[in-house]
Amino acid sequence: MAEKRDELRRFVVTPLATNCYAYLSAGECLVVDPGGSGAEVAARLGEARVACVAATHGHGDHVGGVAALCRATGAPFAIHAADAELARHAGEMSEVGRSYDDNAPAPDRTLAEGDVLRVGTATFTVMETPGHTPGGVTLVGGGSAEGVAFVGDTLFPGSHGRTDLKGGDEATIMASLARMAAEIAPETTLFCGHGPATTMARELATNPFLR
Ligand SMILES: [Zn+2]
């Protein structure tokens, strides 16, 4: 019997056009970075059981929709412990003068290096990639999600996330990018927190921060 293929959906949310991703596999779903419109995202996931709502980091534009999404689906929320406090203020005015839908709840589960999130026949392994924020993570796909990685705001095509916000650090993000370059397979598609996706091979060839 042919197995139903996994599906990746992207929802662009918040005034900052944040990418919220839903990875669907075998009737389950992992939602990454619901920065806003949590109830709307929930309504568009159909029958899939939301196994987990995970944040790549705690900035409001990535977690402002967590509360509504978790309320609508009953799913647990997961984030690195170092960014949990940041996420709990998503609905309040930030240092750049913006606020998002709601403060995120306290995490039901914290994410640390090597932790594995399971959704259907897919796995996502946590790689700690701090620098944009102290608790930034990359979720590296395995199983039926081999070749997929959610990189948040750590890496963008030809660039990297800003390090001038509270908790950001240039040397730290450079170390994270070096790790990603060494440990993520070149054929992997990198799904970024904003804008288009890229591949590790393309970034190795063109991104000046990966050298
Ligand atoms: Zn960010």
Residues whose N, C-alpha, C, O or C-beta is under 5 A from the ligand:
A	BS01	ZN	H59 D153
